[in-house]
Amino acid sequence: MKNVSVTIITNNEERNIEGALRSAACAGEIIVIDSGSTDRTLEICATYNARVYTHQWQGYARQKQTAIGYATLPWVFVLDSDERLTEELVSEIELVTQGNSTVNGYYVSRKNFFLGKWIRHGSWHPDNVLRLFRNGTGQFQEREVHEKIIVDGTLGYLKNPIEHYTYETVGDFIKKMDNYSTLSAREIVKSGRYAGFFALALKPPATFIKMYIFALGFLDGLHGFILSVLYAVNTFLKYLKAWEHKGVKLTDEYYESKNCQNTKRSHPLL
C-alpha cells in the first residue's frame, strides 16, 4: 500500500492502537491525530514511525477531516483505532490503487465483534463503510455522530473486510453509549424531530424488534439478544436527552418571554 496514507484519530487508545498500526504497517504513511492522550498511545505510535499531530478535540467529523488534510499520497484509507486491516484486504487495496481504474472511492465491509464474537446479523453485517478514496476527492460530512465520507466520482466495493473489535465488555458499551446518545440527541434536536412521549415509548421497543426479529439478531444467540437490548436502551437515552434539552430550552424561553427572571425556577431535570 505504498500509494496509500492511512489516517487514525486517537485519545488514550493504548489498548487498541498497536493492533491498528501493525495491520497498516505496509502503508506508505500513517498519520495519527491525537487529542491529548495521557497513556502510552503516543509512545506506541512512535515505534511504528507514524506521523503524529496533536489537535484539540473538534468532534469526530472535523478531527478525521483534519487527519485527511495531512495526507500526502494519492490514496487515503481512514482507519479507526479498534479496526484491523487483514492481509487479504491489504492485497486488494494494493491492486486497486495501482491500476488505471476511474473509481474514486471504495466501500469496505466490517466484521464487527461484540464481546469477542463476530456478529453476523442484527444489521451488523454486512456493514459497508466508505473508507478508501483518492486524495482530494473525499471529505467528511459534518455530523455529531455516525460521520460519513462524501466522495466525488464513481464508487466501488472491496471484497475483503476490516475486522472491527468494537465492544470487548458490556462496560465498554455503556461508557460509549453515554457519549453517543448525547451526540445523537443533538442531531435529533438540530433536525427538529419529535422527542416526546411517543418517541420514548415506541422507538426503543421498535429498535429491539427491528434488530432481534426482522434483522435476525436471534440467530446470534445470547450475544444478539444482549446487543438488541442495549441498542434499545441507547435509543431510549438519546430521545430522553433530546427531550430533556428541548424541555430546558422551552422553559428558559418561556420565562425570558414573560420577563420573569426574578421568579424563574430551575427545570426539574437539571
C-alpha positions in Angstrom: 0.0 0.0 0.0 2.8 2.4 -0.9 0.3 4.8 -2.6 -1.9 4.9 0.5 -2.0 7.3 3.5 -3.7 5.6 6.5 -5.2 8.1 8.9 -6.2 7.4 12.5 -7.6 9.6 15.3 -6.7 8.8 18.9 -7.2 9.7 22.5 -5.9 7.2 25.2 -6.0 4.3 22.9 -3.1 2.2 24.2 -5.3 -0.9 24.4 -6.2 -0.7 20.7 -3.7 1.4 18.7 -0.9 -1.1 18.3 -3.1 -3.6 16.6 -4.3 -1.0 14.2 -0.8 0.3 13.4 0.6 -3.2 13.0 -2.2 -4.0 10.4 -1.4 -0.8 8.5 2.4 -1.1 8.7 2.8 -1.6 5.0 1.1 1.7 4.2 3.1 4.5 2.5 2.5 6.7 5.5 0.5 6.5 8.8 -1.0 9.8 10.1 -2.3 10.0 13.7 -4.2 12.9 15.0 -4.2 12.8 18.8 -6.4 14.9 21.1 -4.3 14.8 24.3 -3.6 11.2 25.2 -2.1 10.7 28.7 -1.4 7.0 28.4 1.1 5.1 26.2 -0.7 5.9 22.9 2.0 8.3 21.6 4.8 6.1 22.7 3.3 3.2 20.7 2.8 5.4 17.7 6.4 6.4 17.7 7.5 2.7 17.4 5.6 2.4 14.1 7.0 5.6 12.6 3.6 7.2 12.5 3.4 11.0 11.8 1.7 12.2 15.0 0.0 15.6 15.2 -1.8 17.0 18.3 -5.1 18.8 17.9 -7.7 19.8 20.4 -10.9 17.7 20.1 -13.2 19.1 17.4 -15.7 16.3 17.1 -15.4 13.1 15.1 -16.0 14.5 11.6 -13.7 17.5 11.9 -11.0 15.5 13.7 -11.0 12.9 10.9 -11.1 15.7 8.2 -8.0 17.2 9.9 -6.2 13.9 9.6 -7.1 13.7 5.9 -5.6 17.2 5.4 -2.1 15.8 6.3 -2.2 13.0 3.8 0.4 13.4 1.0 -0.1 10.2 -1.0 -2.6 9.6 -3.9 -5.0 7.5 -1.9 -6.3 7.8 1.7 -7.7 5.0 3.9 -9.5 6.1 7.1 -8.9 3.5 9.9 -10.3 3.6 13.5 -8.0 2.5 16.3 -10.2 -0.6 17.1 -10.1 -1.8 13.5 -7.7 -4.1 11.7 -6.7 -4.4 8.1 -6.5 -8.1 7.1 -3.8 -9.4 4.8 -6.4 -10.1 2.1 -7.7 -6.6 2.3 -4.2 -5.1 2.1 -3.5 -7.1 -1.1 -6.8 -5.9 -2.6 -6.1 -2.3 -1.8 -2.6 -2.6 -3.4 -4.3 -3.9 -6.5 -7.0 -1.2 -6.9 -4.7 1.7 -6.0 -2.0 0.7 -8.6 -4.4 0.2 -11.5 -5.9 2.7 -14.0 -9.4 2.5 -12.7 -11.7 5.6 -12.8 -13.2 4.7 -9.4 -12.6 7.4 -6.8 -13.7 5.7 -3.7 -14.4 2.2 -2.3 -16.7 0.8 0.3 -15.4 -1.9 2.6 -17.4 -4.2 4.8 -16.7 -4.6 8.5 -16.7 -7.8 10.6 -18.0 -6.4 13.8 -17.1 -8.3 17.0 -19.1 -7.9 20.2 -17.9 -9.4 23.5 -15.4 -11.5 21.4 -18.0 -12.8 19.0 -18.4 -11.9 15.3 -22.0 -10.7 15.0 -23.4 -11.8 11.6 -27.0 -10.5 12.0 -29.0 -7.7 13.6 -28.0 -5.2 10.9 -24.3 -5.6 11.9 -23.3 -7.5 8.8 -22.5 -6.6 6.1 -21.6 -3.2 7.5 -20.4 -1.3 4.4 -18.4 1.9 5.1 -16.7 4.2 2.6 -13.0 4.3 3.8 -10.7 4.3 0.7 -10.7 7.2 -1.7 -8.4 9.2 -4.0 -6.8 12.1 -2.1 -8.6 15.3 -2.8 -12.0 13.7 -3.7 -13.4 13.0 -0.3 -14.4 14.8 2.8 -16.4 14.1 5.9 -20.0 15.2 6.2 -20.4 17.4 9.2 -22.4 15.4 11.8 -22.3 15.0 15.6 -22.0 11.2 15.3 -22.0 8.5 12.6 -19.9 10.7 10.4 -19.7 9.8 6.7 -17.2 10.4 3.9 -18.6 12.0 0.8 -16.6 11.3 -2.4 -16.9 13.0 -5.7 -17.0 10.5 -8.6 -17.6 6.8 -9.1 -17.7 4.4 -6.2 -16.9 0.7 -5.9 -16.9 -2.1 -3.3 -13.9 -4.1 -2.0 -14.5 -7.8 -1.4 -12.4 -8.2 1.8 -13.5 -6.8 5.1 -12.0 -4.8 8.0 -12.1 -6.5 11.4 -13.7 -4.3 13.9 -13.2 -5.2 17.6 -15.7 -2.8 19.0 -17.1 -3.6 22.5 -14.9 -6.0 24.4 -17.1 -5.7 27.6 -20.5 -4.5 28.4 -18.8 -1.7 30.4 -17.2 -0.5 27.1 -20.6 -0.3 25.5 -22.2 1.5 28.4 -19.4 4.1 28.5 -19.6 4.8 24.8 -23.4 4.7 24.9 -23.5 7.7 27.2 -21.3 9.7 24.8 -23.0 8.5 21.6 -26.5 9.0 22.9 -25.6 12.6 23.8 -24.3 13.3 20.3 -27.3 11.6 18.7 -29.6 13.7 20.9 -28.0 16.8 19.5 -28.7 15.6 16.0 -32.3 14.9 16.9 -32.7 18.4 18.3 -31.0 20.0 15.2 -33.2 18.1 12.8 -36.4 19.1 14.7 -37.5 15.6 15.0 -40.2 14.7 17.6 -38.8 13.8 21.0 -41.7 13.3 23.4 -43.8 10.6 24.9 -44.5 8.5 21.8 -40.8 8.6 20.7 -39.8 7.4 24.2 -42.5 4.8 24.4 -42.4 3.4 20.9 -38.9 3.8 19.4 -36.9 1.7 21.9 -39.1 -1.4 21.5 -39.1 -0.8 17.8 -35.3 -0.8 17.8 -35.3 -4.1 19.6 -37.8 -5.8 17.3 -36.0 -4.5 14.2 -32.6 -5.8 15.3 -33.7 -9.0 17.1 -36.6 -10.2 14.9 -36.5 -8.6 11.4 -32.7 -8.4 11.1 -32.4 -11.9 12.5 -30.4 -10.9 15.6 -31.8 -14.0 17.4 -29.5 -16.1 15.2 -26.5 -14.7 17.1 -27.8 -16.3 20.3 -27.4 -14.6 23.6 -25.0 -12.1 22.1 -27.7 -11.0 19.6 -30.3 -10.6 22.4 -27.9 -8.6 24.6 -26.9 -6.3 21.7 -30.6 -5.7 20.7 -31.5 -4.8 24.3 -28.5 -2.4 24.6 -29.4 -0.7 21.3 -33.0 -0.3 22.6 -31.7 1.3 25.8 -29.4 3.6 23.7 -32.4 4.6 21.6 -34.4 5.5 24.8 -31.5 7.5 26.1 -30.9 9.6 23.0 -34.6 10.6 22.8 -34.7 11.2 26.5 -31.7 13.5 26.3 -33.3 15.2 23.2 -36.5 15.7 25.2 -34.5 17.0 28.2 -32.7 19.5 26.0 -35.8 20.8 24.3 -37.6 21.0 27.7 -34.9 23.1 29.2 -34.8 25.3 26.1 -38.6 25.8 26.1 -38.6 26.5 29.9 -35.9 29.1 29.5 -37.6 30.8 26.5 -40.9 30.9 28.4 -39.5 32.7 31.4 -37.5 35.0 29.2 -40.5 35.9 27.1 -42.5 36.6 30.3 -39.6 38.7 31.7 -39.9 36.7 34.9 -36.2 36.4 35.7 -36.8 37.1 39.4 -39.3 34.2 39.7 -37.6 31.8 37.3 -37.4 28.2 38.7 -34.9 25.6 38.0 -36.0 23.0 35.4 -36.9 19.7 37.3 -34.4 17.8 35.1 -31.4 19.9 36.0 
